[in-house]
Amino acid sequence: MTWDVATITEDTNLIWRAADRFDLEYRLVDARFRNQAPPSLKAMIKQRRRWMSGTLKDNHILPLLYQPLTLTRVVSWGFSPAIPLLIIGASFVPGATVSIQFFELISTALLVVLFIYMLFGLWAYRKHPLLWPVFLILTPLAVVLHAIGAAWGVLSPIEEFEVTEKVAPETVEDVNPELSEGAIAAHDGEDRLVRDSADEFDTELFRD
């Protein structure tokens, strides 16, 4: 399936367009797959820009009731780092105290949810609990880095198609002592590729 568009977000816009074009049925597949994050911060920011550009361009495909939800996601994701600045700025506006207190309450609740999501992620990736404080401290920085690309996509949508280059399997095998040459190509997907047990803690900071 191909479309002549500048960008398609693989896990959202692709489904939107496919559902708009074909008669689809949802089915949950019990299978293991391998994913890979962008190889650099620059690539990640550019990827987020493409995601947001595709979301904005294809928003009209969704039913009208869903469109406000996706637009809310766009604004909250792309401009979330500006919320603390808005709170500080509004605190100097006369008569805005009550509104600001309510806004601070909502913002604090959303911030707590963000850290809860991070904790769930740390547990899912089996990061050792001794590393959790490091990741929690870095959470605001991660939010800002992700939001930069999203805001870029809102303010300057991408016009040309581009893909995220992935790291070659040979490079992944070189930097992981547990992997021998050709281990990725030979892996059948049944067992774990690196760690033997799903309950084994990972003590390295950024290996995943």
C-alpha positions, 0 to 999 in steps of 0.5 A, spaced: 500 500 500 502 506 498 500 513 498 503 520 495 504 523 501 509 527 504 509 523 511 505 517 514 506 515 521 507 508 521 502 506 527 497 511 526 496 514 519 498 508 516 492 505 519 487 511 518 489 511 511 488 503 510 481 503 514 479 509 509 481 505 503 479 498 505 474 494 509 478 492 515 477 488 521 481 488 527 485 482 530 490 481 535 496 477 533 500 474 539 507 475 536 513 478 538 517 483 533 523 487 534 523 495 534 529 500 533 529 507 536 532 512 531 539 512 532 541 519 534 537 525 538 537 529 531 533 523 527 528 522 533 527 530 533 526 529 525 522 523 526 517 526 531 516 532 526 514 527 521 509 524 525 506 530 527 506 533 520 502 526 518 497 527 524 495 534 522 495 532 514 490 526 515 486 528 521 480 529 516 480 522 515 477 521 522 470 521 524 468 528 526 468 526 534 475 524 534 478 530 530 478 534 537 481 528 540 487 528 536 488 536 535 488 536 543 494 531 543 497 535 538 497 541 542 499 538 548 505 534 546 508 539 541 507 545 546 507 541 553 514 545 555 511 551 555 506 550 560 510 552 566 512 558 562 505 560 562 503 559 569 509 563 571 507 569 566 499 568 568 501 569 575 503 576 574 496 578 571 491 581 576 485 577 578 488 571 575 489 567 582 483 562 582 484 560 575 492 559 576 491 555 582 486 550 578 491 550 572 497 548 576 492 543 579 491 540 573 498 541 570 501 537 577 496 532 576 498 531 568 506 531 571 504 525 576 501 521 570 508 522 566 512 520 571 507 514 573 508 512 565 516 512 566 515 508 572 511 503 568 516 503 562 522 502 567 518 496 570 517 493 563 524 494 560 526 491 567 531 496 569 534 495 575 531 499 581 537 503 582 537 506 576 530 508 576 532 515 580 536 517 574 531 516 569 526 519 573 530 525 573 531 525 566 524 525 564 523 532 564 529 533 559 526 527 555 519 530 554 522 537 552 526 533 546 520 529 544 516 536 544 521 539 540 520 535 534 512 535 535 512 543 535 517 543 529 511 539 525 506 543 527 509 550 526 513 547 519 510 541 517 514 536 512 514 537 505 518 531 502 518 524 504 524 521 509 525 515 512 529 514 519 535 510 518 536 504 522 542 501 525 545 495 521 544 489 525 552 488 524 553 494 528 548 492 533 552 485 534 558 489 535 556 493 541 552 487 544 557 482 547 552 477 548 551 477 540 555 473 536 556 475 528 549 473 525 545 472 531 540 477 529 539 474 522 538 467 525 534 469 531 527 466 530 523 470 534 521 465 539 526 466 545 529 472 548 535 475 543 539 478 549 537 477 556 535 469 558 529 471 562 524 476 562 525 477 570 532 479 569 534 486 571 538 490 566 543 494 570 546 498 564 543 505 563 541 506 555 542 499 552 535 498 550 
